[in-house]
Amino acid sequence: MGMILHALAGFCSGIVSGMGFGGGMILIPVLTLLLGFDQKVAQGINLLYFIPTGLVALWVHSKNKSIETKTAWIVASIGVAGAIGGAYLAGVMPSALLRRVFAVVIIGVGFYEFYIAARNK
């Protein structure tokens, strides 16, 4: 059953990643809540998982000409700086606090998405 859950988590988060939402929103809760991984390990797995799925999504979106290259480079450059800072913080934070911060971010994103959807009706 464990291998099926691993595969299902990877498949579902791959779909979400390909759509540009971030598969970690599915993968990290599955790894921590259902499979019992430590928060830091789950986030590390998510980052490693992101490399091939991100490259495939980038290729598809590039093929469909839906990337504004100049903006993408600016955002990516700033994102690298944020990733360095975030990786440092995640390394020094206790896993329990990191889990709470992740939960607050996910809940905040959810509320924001509901707000945008309601406003655009």
RAGI-V665024 format. One record per residue. OMEGA is omega in radians with two decimals (* if undefined). Layout:
omega->{OMEGA | OMEGA}
//
This chain:
omega->{-3.11 | -3.12 | 3.11 | 3.12 | 3.07 | -3.11 | 3.13 | 3.10 | 3.12 | -3.13 | -3.11 | 3.14 | 3.03 | 3.10 | -3.14 | 3.11 | -3.14 | 3.11 | 3.09 | -3.11 | -3.09 | -3.10 | 3.12 | 3.11 | 3.07 | -3.00 | -3.08 | 3.08 | 3.11 | -3.13 | -3.09 | -3.02 | -3.07 | -3.07 | 3.00 | 3.11 | 3.00 | -3.10 | -3.11 | 3.11 | 3.13 | 3.13 | 3.07 | 3.09 | 3.14 | -3.14 | 3.10 | 3.11 | -3.07 | -3.05 | -3.13 | -3.12 | 3.09 | 3.12 | 3.11 | 3.12 | 3.09 | 3.14 | -3.12 | -3.14 | 3.09 | 3.11 | 3.13 | 3.12 | 3.14 | 3.09 | 3.03 | -2.93 | -3.10 | 3.12 | 3.14 | 3.13 | 3.12 | -3.13 | 3.14 | 3.14 | 3.11 | 3.10 | 3.10 | 3.10 | 3.09 | 3.13 | 3.10 | 3.11 | 3.13 | 3.11 | 3.09 | -3.14 | 3.14 | -3.14 | -3.09 | 3.13 | 2.99 | -3.10 | -3.13 | 3.11 | 3.11 | 3.11 | 3.13 | 3.11 | 3.11 | -3.14 | 3.13 | 3.12 | -3.13 | 3.11 | 3.11 | 3.10 | 3.11 | 3.11 | 3.12 | 3.14 | 3.07 | 3.13 | -3.14 | -3.14 | -3.14 | -3.14 | -3.09 | 3.12 | *}
//
